[in-house]
Amino acid sequence: MYLARVMGTVVATQKEPSMNGSKFLIVEKLDEKLKALGEYVVAVDAVGAGENEVVLYASGSSARQTRETKDRPADAVIMAIVDSFAVGDRTIYKK
C-alpha cells in the first residue's frame, strides 16, 4: 500500500467493457511526511475519494482484490481514504 493525494480525474468514454462504471483518479505518491514524490498513477476509485484527499492505494496483483476490481484489468486501486496517521508518538496527518 502507498500513501497518495488525489490530484484529478481521468475520463475515458471508450474502455474495456468490464471497466464500465469505474471512476478513474490521478493520484500522486507521498512519503511518510506527506511530501509529494512526483510519481503519478491512474487508479480505480473503490471508495468514493475526492480531489485533494489523502488516500491509500494498492498496485499490482493486490489491486485486483477489491469488489470493484476483482477480475478486471486494474493495476492500481484506491481502497481507503485516510482520516489520520502517526509515526511513533507524532501525528503527521489529521483530516
C-alpha positions in Angstrom: 0.0 0.0 0.0 1.1 3.5 -0.7 0.0 7.0 0.6 -1.1 9.4 -2.2 -3.1 12.5 -2.8 -5.9 12.7 -5.3 -4.9 15.2 -8.0 -7.6 14.8 -10.6 -9.8 12.6 -12.7 -9.5 10.7 -15.9 -12.4 10.4 -18.3 -12.4 7.5 -20.8 -15.6 7.0 -22.8 -14.2 4.0 -24.7 -12.7 1.3 -22.4 -12.7 -2.4 -21.7 -16.4 -3.3 -21.0 -15.6 -4.7 -17.6 -14.4 -1.3 -16.5 -17.7 0.5 -17.4 -18.9 2.4 -14.4 -15.5 2.6 -12.8 -14.2 6.0 -11.7 -10.5 6.7 -12.5 -8.4 9.2 -10.5 -4.9 10.5 -10.9 -3.0 10.2 -7.6 0.4 11.5 -6.6 2.5 9.2 -4.4 3.5 10.8 -1.0 6.2 9.9 1.5 5.6 9.4 5.2 5.8 13.2 5.8 3.2 13.9 3.0 5.9 15.2 0.7 4.9 14.8 -2.9 7.3 12.4 -4.7 6.4 13.5 -8.3 5.2 10.0 -9.2 1.7 9.8 -10.7 -0.6 6.8 -11.1 -4.1 6.4 -12.5 -6.1 4.3 -10.0 -9.6 2.9 -9.9 -11.6 4.5 -7.1 -13.2 1.8 -5.0 -14.2 4.1 -2.1 -15.5 7.4 -3.4 -12.4 9.6 -2.9 -12.4 13.2 -3.9 -9.9 15.7 -5.2 -7.1 16.6 -2.8 -7.9 13.8 -0.3 -5.1 11.7 1.1 -5.7 8.0 0.2 -4.1 4.6 0.4 -3.8 2.7 -2.9 -2.6 -0.7 -3.8 -0.9 -1.7 -7.0 -0.1 -4.8 -9.0 -2.0 -8.0 -8.3 -3.2 -6.6 -5.0 -5.1 -4.0 -6.9 -7.4 -6.8 -8.2 -8.6 -7.9 -4.7 -11.4 -5.4 -4.1 -15.0 -5.9 -5.2 -14.7 -3.0 -7.6 -11.6 -4.5 -9.4 -12.0 -8.3 -9.0 -11.1 -10.0 -12.3 -10.7 -6.6 -14.0 -7.6 -5.1 -15.8 -6.7 -2.8 -13.0 -3.1 -2.1 -11.9 -3.9 0.4 -9.1 -6.9 0.8 -6.8 -7.8 3.4 -4.1 -9.0 1.3 -1.3 -9.0 3.8 1.7 -9.4 7.5 2.4 -7.0 8.4 5.2 -8.5 10.1 8.3 -5.2 10.4 10.2 -1.9 8.7 10.7 1.0 8.9 13.1 4.6 7.9 13.1 5.7 7.0 16.6 4.0 9.4 19.0 3.8 12.2 16.4 0.6 12.8 14.4 1.6 13.5 10.8 -1.9 14.0 9.3 -5.4 14.5 10.6 -8.3 15.2 8.2 
